[in-house]
């Protein structure tokens, strides 16, 4: 099994741990770039700018869609599926806050700071985990799956 496939398997089995360790921003390797560019073409994009991995999620700048509009994208590393585009940033409303907090409580978190939609992904500040540590979390917008967590301070 290639090193990339092994890492991918680990990331799919233990997403919180894998994403927590992928903190450094970096450009894609040649192989990653090839897969990312093919995924972008498959999803209707024909031109794009800088691509980098940031906080466990691929960021693509200025991708041009079929209509000629340019947008920034966020892509999950394992599935190469676009999960977010440059959507207006805002704080969660009451209903969204309740839904997000309930989902995180099922995962063992019990206190939460600010919850904000940022570039199409939910960011939860200072979530207190069962291990007593506080984490900043990034969640997929619809499924509320934890894509990334970073221990505070």
C-alpha positions in Angstrom: 0.0 0.0 0.0 1.4 3.4 -0.9 2.3 5.8 1.8 -0.4 8.2 0.6 -3.1 5.5 0.6 -2.0 4.4 4.1 -2.3 7.9 5.3 -5.6 8.3 3.7 -6.9 5.1 5.3 -5.7 6.4 8.7 -7.4 9.8 8.1 -10.7 8.1 7.3 -10.6 5.9 10.3 -9.4 8.5 12.8 -10.4 11.9 11.3 -9.9 14.0 14.4 -6.4 12.8 15.1 -5.3 12.9 11.5 -6.6 16.3 10.9 -5.3 17.6 14.2 -1.8 16.6 13.1 -2.1 18.2 9.7 -1.6 21.8 10.8 1.1 23.1 8.6 0.2 24.9 5.4 1.8 23.3 2.4 1.5 23.1 -1.4 0.4 19.7 -2.9 2.9 17.2 -4.1 3.0 16.5 -7.8 0.8 13.4 -7.3 -1.7 15.4 -5.1 -1.8 18.3 -7.6 -2.6 15.9 -10.4 -5.5 14.3 -8.5 -6.8 17.8 -7.3 -6.7 19.3 -10.8 -8.5 16.3 -12.2 -11.2 16.6 -9.5 -11.5 20.3 -10.2 -12.0 19.6 -14.0 -14.5 16.8 -13.2 -16.5 19.2 -11.1 -16.7 21.8 -13.8 -13.8 24.1 -13.1 -11.4 25.1 -15.9 -8.8 27.4 -14.4 -7.6 28.1 -10.8 -4.8 29.8 -8.8 -2.9 28.8 -5.8 -3.6 25.4 -4.2 -2.5 24.6 -0.6 -3.4 22.3 2.3 -4.4 24.4 5.3 -5.8 23.0 8.6 -6.3 19.6 6.9 -8.4 21.0 4.0 -7.3 21.9 0.5 -7.8 25.5 -0.4 -8.1 26.5 -4.1 -8.0 30.2 -4.9 -9.8 31.8 -7.9 -11.3 28.7 -9.5 -13.3 29.5 -12.6 -16.6 27.7 -12.9 -18.5 26.9 -16.1 -20.2 30.3 -16.1 -16.9 32.1 -15.8 -17.4 33.1 -12.2 -14.3 32.9 -9.9 -14.5 31.6 -6.4 -12.3 30.2 -3.6 -13.0 26.6 -2.8 -12.4 24.1 0.1 -11.9 20.5 -0.8 -11.7 17.4 1.5 -8.4 15.6 1.0 -9.7 12.0 1.0 -12.8 12.4 -1.2 -11.6 15.4 -3.2 -15.1 16.7 -2.9 -15.8 20.4 -2.7 -17.3 21.2 0.7 -17.2 24.9 0.7 -16.9 28.0 -1.4 -16.4 31.6 -0.6 -19.8 32.1 1.1 -20.5 35.1 3.3 -19.2 34.8 6.8 -21.6 35.1 9.7 -22.3 33.9 13.2 -24.6 30.9 13.7 -28.2 31.7 14.4 -30.0 30.1 17.4 -31.3 27.1 15.5 -27.9 26.4 14.0 -26.2 26.8 17.3 -28.5 24.3 19.0 -28.0 21.8 16.1 -24.2 22.2 16.2 -23.9 22.0 20.0 -26.1 18.9 20.1 -24.0 17.2 17.5 -20.8 18.0 19.3 -22.2 16.9 22.7 -22.7 13.4 21.1 -19.0 13.5 20.4 -18.1 14.3 24.0 -17.7 18.1 23.9 -19.5 20.0 26.5 -18.7 23.8 26.4 -18.5 26.0 23.3 -17.3 29.5 22.4 -18.2 31.4 19.3 -19.7 29.4 16.4 -19.2 31.1 13.0 -19.8 30.2 9.4 -16.5 31.0 7.6 -15.9 30.2 3.9 -18.8 27.7 4.0 -17.5 25.7 7.0 -18.5 26.0 10.7 -15.8 27.1 13.1 -16.3 26.4 16.8 -14.0 28.2 19.2 -12.9 26.8 22.5 -14.9 23.5 22.5 -14.2 21.6 25.8 -13.6 18.0 25.1 -13.9 15.0 27.4 -10.1 14.9 27.8 -10.4 18.4 29.5 -8.7 20.2 26.7 -10.1 23.0 24.7 -10.1 22.8 20.9 -10.9 25.0 17.9 -13.0 22.9 15.5 -13.8 23.1 11.8 -17.0 21.3 10.8 -18.5 20.4 7.4 -21.5 22.7 6.9 -24.3 20.2 6.3 -23.2 17.0 8.0 -21.4 18.7 11.0 -18.6 16.2 10.6 -15.4 17.4 12.4 -12.9 18.0 9.6 -10.2 19.5 11.8 -9.4 20.2 15.4 -6.6 22.1 16.9 -5.8 22.2 20.6 -5.8 25.7 22.1 -2.6 27.3 23.4 
